[in-house]
Amino acid sequence: MRRVMWSVVVLAVTVTPAAAQNPVSDSLRRQWNTVKNYYQKSAELMPEANYSFKPTDQVRSFGEILAHVAGANYLICSGAKGEKPPYDEDYFEKNAKTKAAIQKAVADSIAYCDAAFAAATDKNLGDMVAAPFGQPQQARASLLVMNIGHVNEHYGNLVTYFRLKGMVPPSSQRAGG
C-alpha cells in the first residue's frame, strides 16, 4: 500500500508541472477544438439539399461557406506551420460541389490545422512566420488566433442558416441528444 501511495505522489508531482508548461497554447487548442467541432458537425448535420441554400443572392450558400473556410484553413494554418499553402483559398469553393466533397475538404482542412495547433508551444508562439493575405510576418500565435476567429465568424453565418431552415445548430444542441 505504501509503495502504491508513493507512486501516486511521484506521478502527481511529475505530471502537474508538465501539464502546466503550455497554458497559452493549450488554451488555443481548446478554443480550436471547440470551433472545429461545431464547423465539422455543421457539415454533417445539414442535409445535402440545403447546401445550396442562401438567404439572399448576395451571400455564399451554406456549402460555399464550408468550402471557403476549408480553403482559408489551409492558407492560415500553412503560415503557422511555416509551409507553402497546399491549396489556394478559393480552391474548394470552385471545385467541391457536393456534400461529400465539401465534407472531405472540411475534414482534411481540420486535420491540416490540427497539426499546426498540436505543434504550438508557449515557447514557439512568438516565432515570426509568413502571414497570409499579403500581410507582414506575424507571431505564430497571431495566425492561430486568426484561424479560430475566422472559423468562428463563419460558424456564426452557419448558425443563421440553420435557424432559417428550422434546425438547431451544433452549439445549441443538448449533449447526448
Secondary structure, 3 states (H helix, E strand, C coil): CHHHHHHHHHHHHHHHHHHCCCHHHHHHHHHHHHHHHHHHHHHHHCCHHHCCCCCCCCCCCHHHHHHHHHHHHHHHHHHHHCCCCCCCCCHHHHHCCCHHHHHHHHHHHHHHHHHHHHHCCCCCCCCEECCCCCCCCEEHHHHHHHHHHHHHHHHHHHHHHHHHCCCCCHHHCCCCC
